[in-house]
Amino acid sequence: MAFSINEHCVNCWACLPLCPSAAISANLDGRARFAIDLRKCTECDGAHAEPQCAAICPIEGAILDAAGAALNPPGSLTGIPPHRLAEAMAEIQAR
């Protein structure tokens, strides 16, 4: 039971102060992003109804559950379905 932060993280610092188990830290291994300590992460179980890191994260797909699924999947924050977003981006780039 633990979450992870992937390479989509933009180092916004939003999640760091919200983690009730202090499991999030600046990753000092040269990848320049935050990391979640698997031994400390409780997935906010018993502390909050929803994971606080995912609730505040502004980046879709940056925080993953133990199975590797995004807690904020594509389209969840923007309200734009992934296929529609791809169409819109292609239209913008064609201009």
Buried (B, 14 or more C-beta within 10 A) or exposed (E): EBBBBEEBBEEEEBBBEBBEBEBBEEBEEEEEBBBBEEEEBBBBEEEEEEBBBBBBBEBBBBBBBEEEEBBBEBBEEEEBEEEEBEEEEEEEEEE
